[in-house]
Amino acid sequence: MTVPSHDAGDLILKALADPERLRVFADIVLTESGTTVTDLRARHPRAEKALHRLFEAGLVTRDGSIRAAPDAFKTAAAAAREARPDAPPGVSPEVAHFYSNGRITTIPVNRRTRVKLLRDLAERLFAFDRVYTELEVNETLAAEYHDPLQLRRDLIDELLLERNLGGSEYRRREAPPL
């Protein structure tokens, strides 16, 4: 059975969430030459019921014998990486996991990761050839995160934005190397 890639991860998680199905799947994985329903049933009384969900999730295949599908996890991971449904369009895949419902949910503590997120924001939201008012910067950042003033300070601290002495004008800066 072919599983639509966008549902593959959910189906895998649901299939392996049940301890009995997990034991049946482990048995199949550890039987390198493959196994049969009869052999599985001898070791696991509810093997047939478990197999249905494992086939549905794309975790096992049948080609004479039942075997684990080696690419099931790889396919699900690739689909999840591609989907990134919670990040706004254009967000770097490296920082997309910090978003939920189109907004940043948390600012990374690790400086290198935080700077990647800030660089992504600066690149997507602010042009080099433009002067922004404080209000424009705050409103733009408020659409991304619940504390736009913190984001603004972080962008300035990391030299991605600069402001004039009065704080009324902001410009995008060329990002320094990490």
N, CA, C and O atoms as a DFTB+ gen file, in Angstrom:
712 C
 N C O
     1  1       0.846      -1.183       0.000
     2  2       0.000       0.000       0.000
     3  2       0.884       1.236       0.000
     4  3       1.823       1.323       0.791
     5  1       0.599       2.184      -0.869
     6  2       1.358       3.420      -0.912
     7  2       0.693       4.442      -0.002
     8  3      -0.516       4.667      -0.069
     9  1       1.504       5.052       0.847
    10  2       0.988       6.022       1.809
    11  2       1.256       7.416       1.290
    12  3       2.391       7.706       0.913
    13  1       0.248       8.313       1.248
    14  2       0.518       9.689       0.848
    15  2       1.569      10.277       1.767
    16  3       1.471      10.146       2.987
    17  1       2.580      10.928       1.191
    18  2       3.734      11.381       1.972
    19  2       3.372      12.340       3.097
    20  3       4.034      12.332       4.135
    21  1       2.335      13.172       2.924
    22  2       2.009      14.133       3.978
    23  2       1.414      13.459       5.205
    24  3       1.450      14.025       6.298
    25  1       0.862      12.248       5.039
    26  2       0.273      11.521       6.161
    27  2       1.206      10.457       6.721
    28  3       0.904       9.868       7.759
    29  1       2.329      10.197       6.065
    30  2       3.197       9.086       6.422
    31  2       3.662       9.176       7.871
    32  3       3.598       8.183       8.595
    33  1       4.119      10.324       8.301
    34  2       4.606      10.470       9.669
    35  2       3.524      10.215      10.692
    36  3       3.768       9.540      11.692
    37  1       2.333      10.740      10.464
    38  2       1.223      10.520      11.398
    39  2       0.848       9.042      11.470
    40  3       0.617       8.507      12.554
    41  1       0.789       8.385      10.311
    42  2       0.438       6.966      10.295
    43  2       1.488       6.123      11.013
    44  3       1.149       5.178      11.726
    45  1       2.749       6.462      10.827
    46  2       3.822       5.723      11.496
    47  2       3.714       5.894      13.005
    48  3       3.794       4.923      13.757
    49  1       3.531       7.136      13.438
    50  2       3.417       7.374      14.882
    51  2       2.229       6.634      15.485
    52  3       2.347       6.026      16.550
    53  1       1.099       6.685      14.813
    54  2      -0.089       5.997      15.325
    55  2       0.110       4.481      15.332
    56  3      -0.312       3.797      16.265
    57  1       0.751       3.966      14.290
    58  2       0.958       2.525      14.212
    59  2       1.882       2.036      15.328
    60  3       1.656       0.966      15.893
    61  1       2.905       2.802      15.642
    62  2       3.875       2.362      16.647
    63  2       3.517       2.797      18.063
    64  3       4.205       2.426      19.014
    65  1       2.458       3.571      18.215
    66  2       2.053       4.029      19.544
    67  2       1.476       2.891      20.390
    68  3       1.524       2.945      21.619
    69  1       0.943       1.880      19.745
    70  2       0.380       0.742      20.460
    71  2       1.503      -0.242      20.804
    72  3       2.237      -0.663      19.909
    73  1       1.652      -0.615      22.072
    74  2       2.751      -1.509      22.462
    75  2       2.741      -2.856      21.730
    76  3       3.805      -3.374      21.389
    77  1       1.564      -3.429      21.483
    78  2       1.509      -4.711      20.778
    79  2       2.005      -4.571      19.340
    80  3       2.781      -5.400      18.867
    81  1       1.556      -3.519      18.641
    82  2       2.021      -3.299      17.266
    83  2       3.524      -3.047      17.249
    84  3       4.220      -3.498      16.340
    85  1       4.022      -2.332      18.244
    86  2       5.459      -2.059      18.325
    87  2       6.232      -3.369      18.496
    88  3       7.280      -3.552      17.876
    89  1       5.725      -4.281      19.330
    90  2       6.394      -5.573      19.512
    91  2       6.369      -6.390      18.215
    92  3       7.367      -7.017      17.857
    93  1       5.244      -6.384      17.520
    94  2       5.158      -7.115      16.252
    95  2       6.131      -6.508      15.240
    96  3       6.835      -7.237      14.541
    97  1       6.170      -5.183      15.160
    98  2       7.084      -4.530      14.229
    99  2       8.537      -4.856      14.580
   100  3       9.335      -5.142      13.687
   101  1       8.887      -4.817      15.863
   102  2      10.249      -5.151      16.293
   103  2      10.596      -6.577      15.895
   104  3      11.713      -6.846      15.454
   105  1       9.660      -7.477      16.047
   106  2       9.872      -8.874      15.668
   107  2      10.170      -8.965      14.169
   108  3      11.081      -9.684      13.758
   109  1       9.414      -8.249      13.369
   110  2       9.615      -8.257      11.913
   111  2      10.982      -7.676      11.564
   112  3      11.699      -8.230      10.729
   113  1      11.342      -6.574      12.193
   114  2      12.632      -5.935      11.915
   115  2      13.784      -6.876      12.267
   116  3      14.764      -6.964      11.528
   117  1      13.669      -7.563      13.374
   118  2      14.740      -8.439      13.845
   119  2      14.804      -9.772      13.094
   120  3      15.783     -10.506      13.230
   121  1      13.784     -10.091      12.312
   122  2      13.783     -11.305      11.495
   123  2      14.235     -10.884      10.102
   124  3      13.420     -10.526       9.252
   125  1      15.535     -10.931       9.885
   126  2      16.134     -10.392       8.658
   127  2      15.645     -11.065       7.383
   128  3      15.516     -10.409       6.349
   129  1      15.372     -12.369       7.442
   130  2      14.962     -13.080       6.236
   131  2      13.471     -12.956       5.952
   132  3      12.979     -13.509       4.969
   133  1      12.754     -12.238       6.800
   134  2      11.312     -12.104       6.637
   135  2      10.598     -13.145       7.478
   136  3      11.223     -14.059       8.015
   137  1       9.306     -13.005       7.588
   138  2       8.512     -13.920       8.416
   139  2       7.151     -14.112       7.770
   140  3       6.840     -13.484       6.758
   141  1       6.360     -14.965       8.348
   142  2       5.010     -15.224       7.838
   143  2       3.994     -14.844       8.907
   144  3       4.339     -14.660      10.074
   145  1       2.750     -14.731       8.495
   146  2       1.682     -14.426       9.434
   147  2       1.568     -15.558      10.459
   148  3       1.335     -15.304      11.641
   149  1       1.728     -16.784      10.015
   150  2       1.638     -17.930      10.921
   151  2       2.715     -17.848      12.010
   152  3       2.433     -18.051      13.191
   153  1       3.947     -17.549      11.596
   154  2       5.044     -17.427      12.569
   155  2       4.783     -16.281      13.537
   156  3       4.996     -16.416      14.742
   157  1       4.321     -15.155      13.006
   158  2       4.035     -14.008      13.879
   159  2       2.907     -14.329      14.858
   160  3       2.978     -13.984      16.038
   161  1       1.867     -14.992      14.354
   162  2       0.721     -15.332      15.206
   163  2       1.142     -16.253      16.353
   164  3       0.589     -16.173      17.450
   165  1       2.118     -17.125      16.099
   166  2       2.601     -18.033      17.144
   167  2       3.269     -17.254      18.285
   168  3       3.202     -17.657      19.446
   169  1       3.903     -16.154      17.943
   170  2       4.600     -15.342      18.962
   171  2       3.753     -14.199      19.496
   172  3       3.956     -13.739      20.619
   173  1       2.795     -13.738      18.682
   174  2       1.960     -12.584      19.045
   175  2       0.513     -12.911      18.694
   176  3       0.161     -12.928      17.515
   177  1      -0.333     -13.171      19.686
   178  2      -1.720     -13.590      19.423
   179  2      -2.518     -12.619      18.551
   180  3      -3.389     -13.053      17.797
   181  1      -2.245     -11.342      18.635
   182  2      -3.010     -10.358      17.845
   183  2      -2.199      -9.810      16.674
   184  3      -2.363      -8.654      16.285
   185  1      -1.334     -10.637      16.119
   186  2      -0.436     -10.197      15.043
   187  2      -1.190      -9.716      13.807
   188  3      -0.792      -8.729      13.188
   189  1      -2.277     -10.403      13.439
   190  2      -2.995     -10.021      12.217
   191  2      -3.571      -8.618      12.325
   192  3      -3.508      -7.837      11.376
   193  1      -4.129      -8.304      13.475
   194  2      -4.672      -6.960      13.689
   195  2      -3.548      -5.922      13.642
   196  3      -3.710      -4.853      13.054
   197  1      -2.424      -6.236      14.254
   198  2      -1.282      -5.325      14.247
   199  2      -0.749      -5.136      12.830
   200  3      -0.401      -4.025      12.432
   201  1      -0.689      -6.228      12.075
   202  2      -0.156      -6.150      10.711
   203  2      -0.961      -5.201       9.831
   204  3      -0.399      -4.484       9.003
   205  1      -2.262      -5.202      10.011
   206  2      -3.100      -4.307       9.211
   207  2      -2.619      -2.864       9.336
   208  3      -2.432      -2.188       8.325
   209  1      -2.417      -2.385      10.563
   210  2      -1.962      -1.003      10.786
   211  2      -0.530      -0.797      10.310
   212  3      -0.196       0.277       9.811
   213  1       0.320      -1.808      10.457
   214  2       1.711      -1.677      10.021
   215  2       1.798      -1.590       8.497
   216  3       2.602      -0.828       7.960
   217  1       0.964      -2.379       7.797
   218  2       0.901      -2.272       6.333
   219  2       0.363      -0.906       5.930
   220  3       0.901      -0.259       5.032
   221  1      -0.690      -0.474       6.592
   222  2      -1.325       0.821       6.304
   223  2      -0.328       1.972       6.449
   224  3      -0.353       2.924       5.670
   225  1       0.545       1.877       7.447
   226  2       1.534       2.931       7.687
   227  2       2.750       2.815       6.766
   228  3       3.617       3.688       6.770
   229  1       2.812       1.753       5.989
   230  2       3.945       1.577       5.085
   231  2       5.197       1.064       5.785
   232  3       6.291       1.127       5.225
   233  1       5.044       0.556       7.007
   234  2       6.195       0.079       7.772
   235  2       6.634      -1.328       7.376
   236  3       7.791      -1.696       7.580
   237  1       5.721      -2.114       6.814
   238  2       6.065      -3.470       6.394
   239  2       5.550      -3.719       4.985
   240  3       4.603      -3.081       4.526
   241  1       6.196      -4.661       4.312
   242  2       5.794      -5.059       2.962
   243  2       5.657      -6.574       2.921
   244  3       6.150      -7.287       3.795
   245  1       4.979      -7.043       1.891
   246  2       4.829      -8.488       1.717
   247  2       5.231      -8.831       0.292
   248  3       4.618      -8.374      -0.673
   249  1       6.269      -9.643       0.182
   250  2       6.706     -10.145      -1.121
   251  2       7.034     -11.623      -0.955
   252  3       8.169     -12.056      -1.154
   253  1       6.020     -12.375      -0.588
   254  2       6.211     -13.781      -0.232
   255  2       6.337     -13.907       1.278
   256  3       5.691     -14.755       1.892
   257  1       7.161     -13.073       1.867
   258  2       7.270     -13.033       3.321
   259  2       7.089     -11.580       3.776
   260  3       7.170     -10.649       2.975
   261  1       6.849     -11.415       5.043
   262  2       6.631     -10.073       5.591
   263  2       7.972      -9.522       6.048
   264  3       8.700     -10.156       6.812
   265  1       8.278      -8.331       5.564
   266  2       9.558      -7.673       5.891
   267  2       9.300      -6.212       6.275
   268  3       8.282      -5.622       5.914
   269  1      10.247      -5.658       7.010
   270  2      10.192      -4.228       7.329
   271  2      10.503      -3.435       6.069
   272  3      11.351      -3.835       5.271
   273  1       9.820      -2.316       5.891
   274  2      10.062      -1.428       4.747
   275  2      11.147      -0.434       5.149
   276  3      10.892       0.458       5.958
   277  1      12.349      -0.571       4.599
   278  2      13.475       0.222       5.078
   279  2      13.358       1.732       4.842
   280  3      13.956       2.512       5.584
   281  1      12.620       2.148       3.851
   282  2      12.555       3.579       3.555
   283  2      11.365       4.292       4.186
   284  3      11.169       5.480       3.933
   285  1      10.569       3.607       4.993
   286  2       9.361       4.224       5.556
   287  2       9.688       5.466       6.377
   288  3       9.034       6.497       6.221
   289  1      10.683       5.382       7.243
   290  2      11.023       6.522       8.092
   291  2      11.666       7.644       7.289
   292  3      11.403       8.821       7.534
   293  1      12.501       7.277       6.340
   294  2      13.162       8.271       5.499
   295  2      12.124       9.070       4.693
   296  3      12.218      10.293       4.587
   297  1      11.152       8.374       4.137
   298  2      10.099       9.023       3.356
   299  2       9.267       9.955       4.232
   300  3       8.951      11.075       3.830
   301  1       8.914       9.491       5.425
   302  2       8.113      10.316       6.343
   303  2       8.887      11.547       6.791
   304  3       8.319      12.636       6.877
   305  1      10.174      11.389       7.077
   306  2      10.987      12.529       7.513
   307  2      11.130      13.561       6.391
   308  3      11.055      14.765       6.638
   309  1      11.334      13.092       5.175
   310  2      11.463      14.011       4.039
   311  2      10.153      14.768       3.806
   312  3      10.173      15.964       3.512
   313  1       9.022      14.083       3.934
   314  2       7.720      14.733       3.745
   315  2       7.480      15.782       4.826
   316  3       6.966      16.864       4.543
   317  1       7.849      15.463       6.055
   318  2       7.664      16.424       7.149
   319  2       8.543      17.658       6.945
   320  3       8.115      18.783       7.206
   321  1       9.756      17.443       6.484
   322  2      10.661      18.571       6.251
   323  2      10.120      19.462       5.139
   324  3      10.208      20.686       5.226
   325  1       9.569      18.862       4.108
   326  2       9.036      19.621       2.980
   327  2       7.775      20.392       3.347
   328  3       7.572      21.515       2.885
   329  1       6.942      19.799       4.165
   330  2       5.640      20.399       4.465
   331  2       5.761      21.700       5.240
   332  3       5.231      22.721       4.804
   333  1       6.440      21.690       6.371
   334  2       6.600      22.871       7.227
   335  2       5.326      23.718       7.250
   336  3       5.395      24.912       6.959
   337  1       4.167      23.146       7.584
   338  2       2.913      23.880       7.462
   339  2       2.772      25.053       8.426
   340  3       1.963      25.949       8.184
   341  1       3.526      25.067       9.492
   342  2       3.339      26.112      10.486
   343  2       4.189      27.352      10.250
   344  3       3.923      28.398      10.842
   345  1       5.184      27.259       9.416
   346  2       6.058      28.401       9.160
   347  2       5.513      29.218       7.986
   348  3       4.960      28.656       7.041
   349  1       5.670      30.544       8.045
   350  2       5.238      31.379       6.918
   351  2       6.049      31.063       5.656
   352  3       7.147      30.514       5.753
   353  1       5.530      31.399       4.494
   354  2       6.269      31.163       3.251
   355  2       7.627      31.861       3.281
   356  3       7.749      32.994       3.748
   357  1       8.628      31.173       2.782
   358  2       9.956      31.759       2.684
   359  2      10.844      31.552       3.894
   360  3      12.022      31.905       3.854
   361  1      10.314      30.989       4.972
   362  2      11.123      30.758       6.166
   363  2      12.128      29.653       5.873
   364  3      11.796      28.632       5.270
   365  1      13.351      29.872       6.309
   366  2      14.404      28.880       6.123
   367  2      14.027      27.572       6.821
   368  3      13.539      27.598       7.951
   369  1      14.248      26.429       6.163
   370  2      13.960      25.143       6.803
   371  2      14.724      24.946       8.110
   372  3      14.277      24.208       8.989
   373  1      15.879      25.608       8.237
   374  2      16.680      25.485       9.460
   375  2      15.975      26.034      10.693
   376  3      16.240      25.586      11.809
   377  1      15.086      26.993      10.503
   378  2      14.424      27.628      11.652
   379  2      12.911      27.447      11.645
   380  3      12.225      27.984      12.515
   381  1      12.387      26.710      10.690
   382  2      10.931      26.547      10.563
   383  2      10.304      25.909      11.797
   384  3       9.140      26.169      12.100
   385  1      11.050      25.086      12.503
   386  2      10.483      24.405      13.672
   387  2      10.247      25.344      14.860
   388  3       9.654      24.928      15.855
   389  1      10.693      26.588      14.776
   390  2      10.417      27.564      15.833
   391  2       9.056      28.238      15.643
   392  3       8.667      29.084      16.448
   393  1       8.333      27.868      14.589
   394  2       7.051      28.480      14.268
   395  2       5.892      27.538      14.556
   396  3       6.012      26.318      14.443
   397  1       4.775      28.133      14.927
   398  2       3.518      27.420      15.045
   399  2       2.423      28.396      14.645
   400  3       2.379      29.525      15.133
   401  1       1.550      27.960      13.766
   402  2       0.482      28.825      13.245
   403  2       1.020      30.135      12.682
   404  3       0.404      31.188      12.842
   405  1       2.171      30.064      12.022
   406  2       2.733      31.231      11.347
   407  2       3.488      32.201      12.236
   408  3       3.945      33.242      11.763
   409  1       3.628      31.880      13.511
   410  2       4.320      32.790      14.436
   411  2       5.419      32.053      15.185
   412  3       5.341      30.844      15.406
   413  1       6.440      32.800      15.570
   414  2       7.529      32.231      16.355
   415  2       6.983      31.897      17.738
   416  3       6.338      32.726      18.380
   417  1       7.249      30.675      18.188
   418  2       6.755      30.266      19.505
   419  2       7.809      30.423      20.587
   420  3       7.482      30.628      21.756
   421  1       9.058      30.328      20.202
   422  2      10.136      30.442      21.178
   423  2      11.390      30.979      20.506
   424  3      11.652      30.701      19.335
   425  1      12.148      31.740      21.252
   426  2      13.434      32.243      20.765
   427  2      14.510      31.291      21.284
   428  3      14.578      31.046      22.488
   429  1      15.342      30.754      20.410
   430  2      16.366      29.810      20.849
   431  2      17.340      30.442      21.842
   432  3      17.691      31.616      21.723
   433  1      17.764      29.661      22.805
   434  2      18.732      30.123      23.798
   435  2      20.138      30.091      23.213
   436  3      20.942      30.988      23.466
   437  1      20.429      29.064      22.438
   438  2      21.734      28.934      21.809
   439  2      21.954      30.095      20.841
   440  3      21.143      30.315      19.942
   441  1      23.045      30.836      21.022
   442  2      23.265      32.046      20.232
   443  2      23.332      31.762      18.735
   444  3      22.721      32.481      17.944
   445  1      24.055      30.740      18.342
   446  2      24.191      30.438      16.913
   447  2      22.821      30.179      16.282
   448  3      22.545      30.663      15.184
   449  1      21.980      29.433      16.953
   450  2      20.641      29.133      16.442
   451  2      19.769      30.385      16.451
   452  3      19.012      30.623      15.510
   453  1      19.875      31.190      17.522
   454  2      19.101      32.435      17.608
   455  2      19.484      33.379      16.471
   456  3      18.613      34.016      15.877
   457  1      20.778      33.475      16.162
   458  2      21.226      34.350      15.074
   459  2      20.692      33.848      13.735
   460  3      20.343      34.656      12.874
   461  1      20.622      32.542      13.543
   462  2      20.035      32.010      12.299
   463  2      18.581      32.459      12.161
   464  3      18.143      32.853      11.080
   465  1      17.842      32.396      13.262
   466  2      16.443      32.836      13.241
   467  2      16.361      34.333      12.959
   468  3      15.533      34.764      12.157
   469  1      17.203      35.122      13.602
   470  2      17.197      36.574      13.397
   471  2      17.604      36.941      11.971
   472  3      17.029      37.851      11.373
   473  1      18.585      36.242      11.433
   474  2      18.994      36.505      10.040
   475  2      17.847      36.203       9.078
   476  3      17.605      36.943       8.125
   477  1      17.158      35.115       9.345
   478  2      16.018      34.763       8.507
   479  2      14.959      35.869       8.559
   480  3      14.411      36.261       7.529
   481  1      14.680      36.362       9.755
   482  2      13.715      37.461       9.901
   483  2      14.171      38.700       9.136
   484  3      13.400      39.289       8.379
   485  1      15.415      39.085       9.335
   486  2      15.939      40.288       8.678
   487  2      15.865      40.158       7.161
   488  3      15.469      41.097       6.470
   489  1      16.245      38.994       6.646
   490  2      16.231      38.786       5.197
   491  2      14.821      38.819       4.621
   492  3      14.607      39.348       3.531
   493  1      13.866      38.259       5.345
   494  2      12.495      38.201       4.835
   495  2      11.725      39.501       5.019
   496  3      10.859      39.822       4.205
   497  1      12.025      40.256       6.074
   498  2      11.157      41.363       6.459
   499  2      11.691      42.761       6.158
   500  3      10.915      43.711       6.053
   501  1      13.010      42.891       6.020
   502  2      13.578      44.231       5.889
   503  2      14.500      44.320       4.680
   504  3      15.372      43.474       4.484
   505  1      14.292      45.366       3.866
   506  2      15.106      45.592       2.669
   507  2      16.290      46.498       3.011
   508  3      16.206      47.334       3.911
   509  1      17.378      46.324       2.288
   510  2      18.574      47.134       2.520
   511  2      18.387      48.593       2.110
   512  3      18.940      49.491       2.745
   513  1      17.629      48.828       1.078
   514  2      17.533      50.165       0.497
   515  2      16.375      50.991       1.061
   516  3      15.813      51.833       0.361
   517  1      16.025      50.755       2.302
   518  2      14.867      51.430       2.856
   519  2      15.121      51.843       4.296
   520  3      15.823      51.156       5.038
   521  1      14.538      52.981       4.682
   522  2      14.571      53.439       6.067
   523  2      13.212      53.105       6.683
   524  3      12.173      53.368       6.078
   525  1      13.220      52.524       7.886
   526  2      12.000      52.131       8.582
   527  2      11.835      52.979       9.834
   528  3      12.811      53.340      10.492
   529  1      10.583      53.290      10.153
   530  2      10.318      53.970      11.419
   531  2      10.256      52.918      12.522
   532  3      10.140      51.723      12.254
   533  1      10.335      53.381      13.756
   534  2      10.244      52.466      14.884
   535  2       8.895      51.733      14.866
   536  3       8.828      50.536      15.143
   537  1       7.845      52.452      14.543
   538  2       6.513      51.852      14.481
   539  2       6.450      50.755      13.414
   540  3       5.875      49.694      13.654
   541  1       7.037      51.003      12.235
   542  2       7.042      49.992      11.169
   543  2       7.791      48.729      11.601
   544  3       7.338      47.611      11.357
   545  1       8.932      48.926      12.238
   546  2       9.713      47.774      12.698
   547  2       8.909      46.987      13.730
   548  3       8.813      45.763      13.647
   549  1       8.329      47.698      14.706
   550  2       7.561      47.030      15.765
   551  2       6.350      46.285      15.209
   552  3       6.086      45.151      15.610
   553  1       5.618      46.903      14.299
   554  2       4.446      46.252      13.725
   555  2       4.829      45.028      12.892
   556  3       4.151      44.002      12.935
   557  1       5.908      45.145      12.143
   558  2       6.380      44.023      11.332
   559  2       6.776      42.846      12.213
   560  3       6.430      41.701      11.925
   561  1       7.504      43.135      13.287
   562  2       7.953      42.065      14.186
   563  2       6.814      41.512      15.040
   564  3       6.840      40.343      15.426
   565  1       5.817      42.342      15.336
   566  2       4.659      41.880      16.120
   567  2       3.873      40.805      15.370
   568  3       3.238      39.951      15.989
   569  1       3.915      40.850      14.057
   570  2       3.239      39.825      13.261
   571  2       3.953      38.476      13.356
   572  3       3.381      37.440      13.018
   573  1       5.212      38.495      13.819
   574  2       6.017      37.280      13.899
   575  2       6.109      36.697      15.308
   576  3       6.241      35.484      15.473
   577  1       6.041      37.564      16.328
   578  2       6.337      37.110      17.696
   579  2       5.607      37.987      18.700
   580  3       5.341      39.159      18.433
   581  1       5.282      37.417      19.860
   582  2       4.504      38.153      20.858
   583  2       5.284      39.289      21.530
   584  3       4.676      40.175      22.131
   585  1       6.608      39.278      21.439
   586  2       7.430      40.338      22.039
   587  2       8.286      40.996      20.955
   588  3       9.475      40.698      20.838
   589  1       7.685      41.891      20.161
   590  2       8.423      42.502      19.052
   591  2       9.595      43.360      19.524
   592  3      10.585      43.500      18.806
   593  1       9.494      43.936      20.727
   594  2      10.585      44.775      21.224
   595  2      11.831      43.938      21.505
   596  3      12.953      44.387      21.270
   597  1      11.632      42.734      22.003
   598  2      12.768      41.836      22.224
   599  2      13.417      41.459      20.896
   600  3      14.643      41.452      20.781
   601  1      12.598      41.145      19.896
   602  2      13.152      40.833      18.579
   603  2      13.919      42.022      18.020
   604  3      15.005      41.857      17.464
   605  1      13.363      43.215      18.164
   606  2      14.032      44.425      17.656
   607  2      15.382      44.599      18.342
   608  3      16.383      44.859      17.676
   609  1      15.420      44.457      19.665
   610  2      16.693      44.590      20.407
   611  2      17.694      43.533      19.941
   612  3      18.875      43.820      19.748
   613  1      17.202      42.307      19.766
   614  2      18.098      41.229      19.322
   615  2      18.649      41.505      17.918
   616  3      19.828      41.263      17.659
   617  1      17.815      42.004      17.023
   618  2      18.274      42.330      15.672
   619  2      19.338      43.426      15.700
   620  3      20.292      43.392      14.923
   621  1      19.172      44.379      16.583
   622  2      20.159      45.458      16.725
   623  2      21.425      44.917      17.384
   624  3      22.531      45.203      16.926
   625  1      21.272      44.143      18.449
   626  2      22.437      43.578      19.149
   627  2      23.283      42.693      18.243
   628  3      24.506      42.657      18.376
   629  1      22.645      41.985      17.333
   630  2      23.367      41.093      16.422
   631  2      23.767      41.794      15.130
   632  3      24.191      41.145      14.173
   633  1      23.633      43.120      15.100
   634  2      24.066      43.968      13.987
   635  2      23.352      43.665      12.678
   636  3      23.936      43.793      11.602
   637  1      22.090      43.263      12.771
   638  2      21.285      43.014      11.579
   639  2      20.426      44.223      11.233
   640  3      20.044      44.409      10.078
   641  1      20.127      45.038      12.227
   642  2      19.465      46.336      12.049
   643  2      20.304      47.374      12.772
   644  3      20.966      47.076      13.766
   645  1      20.267      48.600      12.258
   646  2      20.894      49.705      12.982
   647  2      19.873      50.818      13.120
   648  3      18.982      50.963      12.283
   649  1      20.006      51.601      14.179
   650  2      19.082      52.710      14.387
   651  2      19.883      53.977      14.594
   652  3      21.045      53.947      14.998
   653  1      19.226      55.100      14.305
   654  2      19.905      56.371      14.528
   655  2      19.915      56.670      16.030
   656  3      19.287      55.949      16.805
   657  1      20.611      57.706      16.439
   658  2      20.749      58.009      17.865
   659  2      19.418      58.252      18.552
   660  3      19.249      57.891      19.717
   661  1      18.484      58.849      17.860
   662  2      17.177      59.126      18.452
   663  2      16.250      57.917      18.469
   664  3      15.216      57.937      19.136
   665  1      16.612      56.868      17.742
   666  2      15.797      55.661      17.704
   667  2      14.584      55.774      16.805
   668  3      13.684      54.937      16.874
   669  1      14.543      56.798      15.961
   670  2      13.368      56.993      15.106
   671  2      13.523      56.359      13.723
   672  3      12.532      56.164      13.019
   673  1      14.758      56.036      13.328
   674  2      14.991      55.450      12.005
   675  2      15.811      54.175      12.135
   676  3      16.769      54.094      12.904
   677  1      15.398      53.182      11.353
   678  2      16.071      51.890      11.359
   679  2      16.429      51.505       9.933
   680  3      15.681      51.782       8.996
   681  1      17.584      50.859       9.780
   682  2      18.027      50.379       8.476
   683  2      18.547      48.956       8.629
   684  3      19.083      48.575       9.669
   685  1      18.376      48.202       7.585
   686  2      18.922      46.846       7.539
   687  2      20.425      46.928       7.331
   688  3      20.898      47.746       6.542
   689  1      21.170      46.101       8.021
   690  2      22.633      46.048       7.895
   691  2      23.039      44.733       7.252
   692  3      22.295      43.754       7.280
   693  1      24.215      44.729       6.681
   694  2      24.797      43.493       6.167
   695  2      25.179      42.648       7.373
   696  3      25.867      43.124       8.276
   697  1      24.741      41.412       7.390
   698  2      24.987      40.540       8.544
   699  2      26.467      40.196       8.661
   700  3      27.099      39.801       7.681
   701  1      27.014      40.348       9.862
   702  2      28.410      39.948      10.063
   703  2      28.516      38.424      10.065
   704  3      27.521      37.741      10.310
   705  1      29.695      37.884       9.800
   706  2      29.830      36.422       9.830
   707  2      29.597      35.879      11.233
   708  3      29.841      36.558      12.230
   709  1      29.129      34.660      11.284
   710  2      28.891      34.005      12.588
   711  2      30.175      33.568      13.236
   712  3      30.153      33.005      14.331
